[in-house]
Amino acid sequence: MKRFLNLFKNKYFLVSTAFLVWMIFFDRNDLFSQYEYHQQVNTLKQERDFYQKETAKVHQDLDELTSNKEKLEKFAREKYLMKKSNEDVFVIVKEKKD
């Protein structure tokens, strides 16, 4: 017991403990902030991967559309409901079941 009292009276121990408490809880880069930064980095990495995949898909579609006239016409008809002047377009919408 006396050993613990001597330990708590030691100025180096007290300064070291105060420094650790300050760095863990009160500093601008404390442990909680580091955890939040780590979570943000993970979220941003997931978003980056998603957008890289989407960009690759769009580049592939662009290459197909610029190289093949039939695919360009199919894309315009399906996505933008374009038609030739002598055609009629019928859009069938399926009802959602609740």
Secondary structure, 3 states (H helix, E strand, C coil): CHHHHHHHHCHHHHHHHHHHHHHHHHCCCCHHHHHHHHHHHHHHHHHHHHHHHHHHHHHHHHHHHHHCHHHHHHHHHHHHCCCCCCCCCCCCCCCCCC
